[in-house]
């Protein structure tokens, strides 16, 4: 579903800051891989690469939370659906 359309992507860095990638024009999935690790701590999952071209740098969100990364933005809403809704 992420590869369909041009989603707005919330990115959290290692310092806990959240910024929005593709706020005006959306982001595009430009690549990805399926990874299977050998050890218990290795990644077994997917990696996706996103690209976005905007006029302004990425906007940081004022008060993000783990359940709502867009909590600091008045113009954004979050819709959570289960896998069976797709």
C-alpha positions as CSV (number, residue, x, y, z in Angstrom):
1,X,0.0,0.0,0.0
2,X,2.9,2.4,0.6
3,X,4.1,1.9,-3.0
4,X,0.7,3.0,-4.3
5,X,0.4,6.7,-4.6
6,X,2.6,9.3,-3.0
7,X,2.3,8.9,0.8
8,X,3.4,11.4,3.5
9,X,6.0,9.7,5.6
10,X,6.8,10.4,9.3
11,X,10.4,9.7,10.0
12,X,11.8,9.4,13.5
13,X,15.5,9.9,14.0
14,X,17.7,8.4,16.8
15,X,17.1,11.5,18.9
16,X,13.3,11.1,19.0
17,X,12.7,13.9,16.5
18,X,10.0,13.3,14.0
19,X,9.8,15.1,10.6
20,X,7.5,14.7,7.7
21,X,8.9,13.7,4.3
22,X,6.8,14.6,1.2
23,X,4.5,17.1,3.0
24,X,3.4,18.9,-0.1
25,X,3.9,16.5,-3.0
26,X,4.2,13.2,-1.2
27,X,7.0,10.6,-1.3
28,X,7.7,7.9,-3.8
29,X,9.0,4.4,-3.1
30,X,12.2,4.1,-5.1
31,X,13.5,0.7,-4.1
32,X,13.4,-2.0,-1.4
33,X,14.6,-5.4,-0.4
34,X,13.5,-8.4,1.5
35,X,15.9,-9.3,4.2
36,X,16.2,-12.6,6.2
37,X,18.7,-12.7,9.0
38,X,20.5,-15.8,10.4
39,X,20.8,-14.8,14.1
40,X,17.9,-13.9,16.5
41,X,18.8,-10.2,16.5
42,X,19.1,-9.9,12.7
43,X,16.5,-8.2,10.6
44,X,13.9,-10.5,9.0
45,X,11.6,-8.1,7.1
46,X,11.5,-5.5,4.4
47,X,13.5,-2.3,3.8
48,X,12.0,0.5,1.6
49,X,13.7,3.5,0.1
50,X,11.7,6.7,-0.2
51,X,12.4,9.8,-2.2
52,X,10.7,13.2,-2.1
53,X,11.3,16.5,-3.8
54,X,10.0,19.6,-2.0
55,X,10.6,23.3,-2.2
56,X,11.2,23.6,1.6
57,X,13.2,21.3,3.9
58,X,11.3,18.6,5.8
59,X,9.1,19.9,8.6
60,X,9.7,18.8,12.1
61,X,6.6,17.9,14.2
62,X,6.3,19.7,17.5
63,X,4.8,17.1,19.9
64,X,4.9,13.6,18.3
65,X,3.9,10.5,20.2
66,X,4.5,6.8,19.4
67,X,0.8,6.3,18.6
68,X,0.3,9.5,16.7
69,X,3.5,10.8,14.9
70,X,1.5,13.7,13.5
71,X,0.2,14.9,17.0
72,X,2.0,18.3,16.6
73,X,0.4,19.1,13.2
74,X,-3.0,20.7,13.1
75,X,-3.5,19.8,9.4
76,X,-2.8,16.1,9.6
77,X,-4.9,13.1,10.7
78,X,-3.9,9.5,11.3
79,X,-6.1,6.6,10.1
80,X,-5.2,3.2,11.4
81,X,-6.6,0.2,9.6
82,X,-6.1,-3.5,10.1
83,X,-4.6,-5.8,7.5
84,X,-8.0,-7.2,6.6
85,X,-9.2,-3.7,5.6
86,X,-7.0,-3.6,2.5
